[in-house]
Amino acid sequence: MDQEHAEGRQHTVDARLLSLLVCPACHGPVAPREGLLLCEACGLGYPVRDGIPVMLISEAVRQRPGEAGPADNAPRGPDERHGQ
């Protein structure tokens, strides 16, 4: 585990902020799990660094069994979702 992920595990996300956050890939709710904010709808986990959620699809990791590592196949923005 790299130092950034280890440091991120030491911090929690403010409950008010957490209530506002959604997964940027599928807009599902996220919940804190194992140092990440995990989207239970699509299985992406977003790191928390120094108490700040990094809600970037490019930083997300797959957390569901049988799904490969980083979220390389997830849409990154409106252009990729519509094939433009």
FENKAMO-V227140 format. One record per pair of residues at least 6 apart in sequence whose C-alpha atoms are under 7 Angstrom apart, sorted by sequence separation. I is the first residue (numbers start at 1). GAP is how many residues later the second one is. If there is no record, write none. Layout:
[[I:GAP] [I:GAP]]
This chain:
[[22:6] [23:6] [31:6] [32:6] [38:6] [39:6] [47:6] [48:6] [62:6] [75:6] [22:7] [23:7] [30:7] [31:7] [38:7] [46:7] [47:7] [62:7] [22:8] [30:8] [31:8] [37:8] [38:8] [46:8] [61:8] [62:8] [21:9] [30:9] [36:9] [37:9] [46:9] [61:9] [62:9] [29:10] [30:10] [36:10] [37:10] [60:10] [61:10] [28:11] [36:11] [60:11] [35:12] [36:12] [28:13] [35:13] [46:13] [47:13] [58:13] [46:14] [57:14] [45:15] [46:15] [23:16] [26:16] [44:16] [45:16] [44:17] [45:17] [44:18] [45:18] [43:19] [44:19] [57:19] [43:20] [43:21] [9:26] [8:27] [24:31] [25:32] [24:33] [13:38] [11:39] [12:39] [13:39] [8:40] [11:40] [8:41] [5:42] [7:42] [8:42] [7:43] [8:43] [5:44] [4:45] [25:49] [25:50]]
